[in-house]
Amino acid sequence: MDRLTTTAAGTLFGIHGEPAHERIVLATDAPTGLQAVIAVYSTARGPAFGGCRYWQYASDHEAYNDALRLSQGMAFKNALADLPFGGGKAVILRKPDALDRTAMFKAFGRLVQSLDGIYLTAEDVGTTADDMRAVQSETRYVSGIPRSGDVYGGNPSPRTAYGVFIGLQAAVDSALGRKSLDGVSVALQGLGSVGWDLCERLHQAGAQLIVSDIDATRTARAAQMFGARVVEIAQIAGVEADVFAPCALGGSITAEVAAHCRFKVIAGGANNQLMSLAEGDVLHQRGIFYAPDFLVNAGGIISCVREYLGSAEEASVLAEVAQIGPRVFELAGRVSATGVAPARAAVAWAREKMVAA
């Protein structure tokens, strides 16, 4: 790769107390300012498939840890969705200085290409279809590319939101015995592309919405269009509602939130909602049903996989995404049979599928 410096961290590193990642790659490209981490957690089911996040982190260490956790979540997500891929994730550190974004993502594309298909990338938080086009100019190991005509492809966010909606419905049915979302109160955190689409679907289903977002124009629009009650970001996890739907960044279920929140169900689009499995245990002990993020937000990766394999059209992809609902019911059955908290039960289920592969 032209002027791209790459360092592989090896297989001895990973999340503390967890099996080591198969590969962790750190890369920089001075001419474009690229600073990237690619974490490959597992290729047991096939090449590692997961999006590329472009975000400004408080430290390099924080970015590194995010890549590790996200890649593990992708391995679980792909396994539970029965996709023929393992789990990986890329993180590009966003800097405040103005950069040639296209050139940087081309450099990232060269990095992906250098891994010879071990890792496949796609859109994630902070990246766009144009970014993926730049990546595509340097590698074929990329998905989420808008196509001309009726060819399937493009932004996977609507399929992610659809899957979260289906999963949330199933969680409410399973935990609360309510077949309809009409009148169900939902506190929705984050009105980005997934959160907004989910908000629309919940409103159409008759849910009563409480929303928060860093962008006041989005919350004002949600109030106007959906009759949503707007609260501050710091307040959303503390409101009283039937359902909490985290759709911003991860880590929203802290020890404090797990111990004191006033929800009955948690199901949202954000990755890594729990700070750790311990928070999931607390939720379970308090009778709160947590539908793990890597189970319910798999719609986007299903979309990207089917686009990459050239094996789908919109209707068939949506039908596959809709299987998230039955999987939520199956998880609830496992929880009922074993008494294990949903988060731990889902991890064990995913590992079963990874070992079987």
Order of alpha helices (4+ residues) and beta strands (2+ residues): beta-beta-beta-beta-beta-alpha-beta-alpha-beta-alpha-alpha-beta-alpha-beta-alpha-beta-beta-alpha-beta-alpha-beta-alpha-alpha-alpha-alpha-alpha
